[in-house]
Amino acid sequence: MTVLVRALRPDLPADTEGFARVRRLALPYILFTPDSVRHTAARIHPDARFRPLVAEEDGEIIGTAQVHLIHDSREPGQGALNIYVRPDRTHRGAGRLLAEAAEEYLADLGATRLFAWALDEPANRAFAERRGYRRGRTAHFLRLDLAHGTLPPLPEIPPGVELRTAAAFADDPRPLFELDAETTRDEPSDVDYAFTDYDAWVAETWSHPLLDRELTTAACVDGRPVAFTVAYTDGDGRYSTAMTGTARAHRGRGLARLAKIHSLHRARAAGVTEAFTGNDTGNDPMIAINKWLGYQVCAQEVRYVRELG
């Protein structure tokens, strides 16, 4: 049986459904749906030169790659590729063919440094290292059983603080963008991002089909969001935190924890059965919050980097 690699066709339901299926099987800790696959293909900034790839065997999609330039970095020439193959379709050459196609595409665009995430498992590490990638920082995926677990009780809201959902900012989400930009700059990262494009944020993030504006929760002071947790849901009982953070001037008050616990209580009341999140291994404040909430580590991934040329 022959494996072929080609570009994803976002207009074909079979392609977006196959892409989402592979990602859910290979990486069940991140939410993917056909709608989210189509959204990313259509809305990601054109400077990213985004190219999703699929590996096909006898007409069945068995592997995927997300390939793009890191266009919002202050340093040019950086690219990213994330490759996943169905766990029951490994050792057929799909990963190798996807990597070769992705690396060639990024090199042709002038990329000189490539970043990739891989699950921290022997076969995945060996695959990356054979291709010249060197191991970097690590991160955890965490899971919370909302169907059978116990959440901490809701804490009191401090005086002068108001909790609002993202839906309350529907007419003007810019304050949420500004908070997202500030907290993202302080996240552990291999890349120095220039997070300044509000229109791109609206197109990619605010308009994302999985963004749950009723569960995304902000702690506000004087009407402005100063801490928040961003919630995605997939309509299948699953919830994922995309970002939780606090503006620098308001840290140390427990406001991010307040927003997240309220979001999770409402998510459970709405029928969500499991929640996922992720933490870099050195992000001690968020690790402490998630441990308090009852999250447990379910997998680890490794950031790899390769210099071209």
N, C-alpha and C positions, 0 to 999 in steps of 0.2 A: 504494500500500500504506500502511496506517495503522499508526502506532505508538501503543500504549496503555501506560500506566504503572499498575501495581497493586502491592499488597502481596504479598510472597513468601508462599507457602503451604508452611511447613516440613514439613507432613504429606504433601505430594505429591512423590514421587520425581522426577517430571519437573521440578519447580521447583528442588529442591536440586541436581539434576544439571546443569540449565541454568545456575544461578547459578555453580556451581563451574567449569563449562566456560568461561563468559565470563571469569571471573577468571584462569583459567590462560592463556587466549589473550591477554588484555590486560595481565596482570601476572604473567608466569611466574616471577618471583623470590620470590613468597610462596606458600606451600603452602595450597591449598584443596581440600577434597573434599566430597562430599555430606554425609558424617558431620560434618565440621567446621562446615558451614553450619547443619545442624540443631542442633548443640551450641550454637553462639553464639546462635541464636534462642531456645533454651530456657533457657540458663543465665546469660546476661548479667544483671546486677543490674537489678531492676525499676525502680529510680530512673533508670536510663539511658533509659527509654522507647524502647528500641531498636526501630527499624522498618526492616527490609530491604525494598527495593523492586526490582521488575524492570520492564524495558521489553520489551514483546512486539511482534513483527511477524509477522502471519499465524500466530500460535500458537507462534512460536519466540522464546525469550528471547535478546535481543541486547544488553541492557545491564543493569547492576545498580547499586544504591546501598546503602551502609550508613549509617544515619542514627541519631544518638543524642545525648542530652545528656551532657556530661562531668560526670557526677554526683559523681565522687570528687575534683573540684577544690575548693580552698578558696574559689574565686571563683564565685558563682552566675551563671547566665545564659549559659553557654558551651555550644556545640553543635558537632558534627562531622558532616561528610558526605564520603564518598569514592565517587566515581562512575567507573565504567569501562564502556566499550562495546567490543564485539568489534571488532578492527581492520578486519575485512572488512565491517562493518555501520555504519560511520560516515557522517556527512552525511545522516542520515535523521531527525534531530530527537530521537533517543533521549536524548542527553546533556542537551539543553535541558529536555526534559520531566521527566527525573529530577531535575535541579537545582531546577526550579520546585516540584515536589512536595515535595522534601526541605526547601527553604528555608521554604515555607509551613508545613509540619509543625513545624519547630523554632521558627519565630516564634510560632505558636499556643501552644507550650509555654513561651514567655517568654524564649527565647534572644535575646541582644542581640549576641553575637559568635560568628561561625562560623569553624571551621577546616577546611581540606581539603588533601589531598595531591594533586599532579598530576605526571605524568611530565614531565620538563623537555624538552619538545618544542614547537616553535613553535605548532602547532595547539592543544595543551592550554593553553599559557600564554595565548594569545589568548582562548580560551574563558573561562578564569577571570577575566581582567582585564576582559573585556566585561561580566561580571556584577558588577563592583565589588569583586573580591578584589584585595588587594595582596600582592605577592611578599614572602616571608620567607626563612627559612633553607633550606638545601639539605641533601640527604642522598644517599648513594650506595647502590646495590645492587651486591653483589659476588658473583662465582661462582668456584667451585673445581672443577676437573675431577678427580674422584677416580678415574675410570676410566683416564685416561691421564697425569695429572699425577704429580708426585713430592712427597710430604710430607716435611718435615724429620724426621730420626730422633727417636725418643722420648728426651726428656731424663731424667736420673735424678730420682727423687723425693727431695726434700730430707729430711734427718732431722727427725722430729717431724711430718711431713705424711703423711697417708693419703688415697688417692683412693677415693671411694665413688660408686656410681651412685645415682640418685634412687630406684631400687627398694629400696635399703637403708633408706630413710626411709618405706616404705609404711605402717608402723604409726603414725608420727607425723611428718608432713611440716612441722610448724610451724617447725623450724629453717631449712628452705629458704625458707619464706614470709618469715621475718625477714630473711634475707640478700637475697631478692628486693626487699623493701620498701626496705632501705637503699641498695642499688645503683640502684634505679629513681629514688630521690630525687636522685641525683647525675647522672642522665642529662640531656643537653641537652634542653630542652623549652620549649614556649610556655606550658605550663600548670603551675601549682603543685598537684601532686597530694597528697591526704591518703590515703596508702596504709596503711590500718589494719584493713581488714575481712578477717579471716582466713577466715571462712566463705565470703565471696564469692570469695576467691582459690581456695579448695578447689573450689568449684563451677565456676568459669570456667577456671582455669589448671591446677590439679592433676588435674582430671578431663577435661581436653581430650583428644579421641580421637587427636590427632596427637602428643601429648607422648610421647616415647620415653624411658621411665624407665631403660632399660638403657644408652642413649647419653648421657643427661643426666648430667653428671659434676661432682662437688664435691670440692674440696681441703679436707680437714678437719684441724683442729688441736685436740687434746684432745677428739676426738669430735664437734666442731661444725664445720659447713661455714663456711668463711671466703672461698671463691672458688668460682665455678661457671660452667658453660656449659650452657644449656638447649637441648636438641635436639628438633626436631620431625621426623618422617618421615611420608611419605604412602603407603608401601607400593608405590611405583612407582619406586624407586631414587633418590628425592630427599630431601635433608636440609636443614633450615634452622635456623639459630641464632636463638632468640627473645631471649636475653639472655646476655651474658657479663660478669661483674663480680667485684669483690673488696671485702670489707668494708674500711672506711677504715683500721682499725688494722693491716691486713696488706698494704697496697699496697706496690708497689716490690719484691716478692719473686718476681715472675713466676708467681704461682699461677694466675691466670686463663689465661695462656698454657699452662701445664701441663695444666690441665683440658681445654682445648679441643683440644690436640694429641692427647691420649689419646682423647678422644671421636671425633675424626676418623679416627684409625687403626682404632678398633673399627668405625666406620661403614663404612669401606672393606672391612674383613674380612667384614662382614655383607652385602656386595653393593651398598652405596650407590654410585651412579655420579657424582652431582654434588651439591655443597653450596652453599647460598646464605646470605648474611648481609647486614646493612645497617649503615651508619655515618653519623652526622651528620658533615658535612665538618669540623667543629672538634674532633671526638673523636680527638685525636692518639694517645693510648695504644692504643685499639682499632685504629685505622688501621695502626699499626706492627705489632701482633700479626697482623692479617690479611694484611698484605703479607709478613711472614715465613712465614706458612703457605702462601702461594702464591695467595691470592685475587686476582682481577682485577676492576676496575670494569666492570660490564656495562650500567648505566643510572644516571640521576640523576633525583631527584624534588625538587619544590619544595613547601614548606609555604606555603599561602595563608591569608589571614585577611580576613574582611569584617565590618564593623560594621553592624548593623541599626539602623534608626531614625535 
